[in-house]
Amino acid sequence: MPKQINDLDLASWNAYPEIITDSLWLLGKRDNSSLHTAAYWGNFVPQIPYQAMRRFTKQGELVLDPFAGLGTTLIEAVRLGRFAIGVDIQPHCVEQIRCRVGTLENPYAVRAEALVGDSTQIATRNIVHHKMQEWGFEKAHLLILHPPYHNIIRFSNRPEDLSNLPDEATFLEAFERVVVNFAPLLAERRFLVLVIGDKYAMGEWIPLGFRCMERVQRNGFKLKSICVKDIQENRGKRGQHSLWRYRALKHNFYVFKHEYVMFFEKM
């Protein structure tokens, strides 16, 4: 019998209507309650880390996020009573995370820390591990990866930023280095969550999600589920539904309305 890795009472399994168990995630608009913000391009919806933490962690356990952005994962972790460490390459993002997390109600007395760093680098992994040990954790219990979808959105001017890498091969190599760096920090039989979408380039659909999936699989993880999440109108396409529909009809493609939430178990 596998060890239970969440706080759900399976004797009352039907008492959790808010927990998703299907592969089609129609989440609707992002949850902007608490201190969540949609002001940052590419921020993922808080419902994703909420679902991941409820399913694959217990209160008091530790969550890592190597692409922290404006802290969606860390905010949800504090709200749910999980410890969390996030890393972002942009100092101004880390500063905003610290401000937001610092003003959150913290009824479970957990800790959440945002660190400036390049998650492709071993030095960054070592800093995260030191912080874990300082808090009394040798291993983390959930790893959430929401990388840039290569160059769809350029998040900074830094050449080492994954969104600025010159081609797909270089992007995939850098993404894999993040997996290689952070996988040792995750306890065995615990979960990695990858939130990723595909892209178009030169009139061709690029299956970026599945190529990233393969990079995770070949580093000690088995695929448990691929969930398909709906995309609501984003900032780049806001108010342009008719224009994008026309472009799709004219140029023989389909407009992106989904991205993937992939779940892997560390072997």
Secondary structure as UniProt FT lines:
FT   HELIX           10..15
FT   TURN            17..18
FT   STRAND          24..25
FT   TURN            34..35
FT   TURN            41..42
FT   HELIX           47..56
FT   TURN            59..60
FT   STRAND          62..65
FT   TURN            69..71
FT   HELIX           72..80
FT   STRAND          83..88
FT   HELIX           91..102
FT   TURN            107..108
FT   STRAND          112..116
FT   TURN            119..120
FT   HELIX           122..134
FT   TURN            135..136
FT   STRAND          140..145
FT   TURN            150..151
FT   TURN            159..160
FT   HELIX           162..164
FT   HELIX           168..182
FT   HELIX           183..185
FT   STRAND          186..196
FT   STRAND          199..201
FT   TURN            202..203
FT   STRAND          204..206
FT   HELIX           208..217
FT   TURN            218..220
FT   STRAND          221..230
FT   HELIX           235..237
FT   TURN            238..239
FT   HELIX           241..251
FT   STRAND          258..266
//
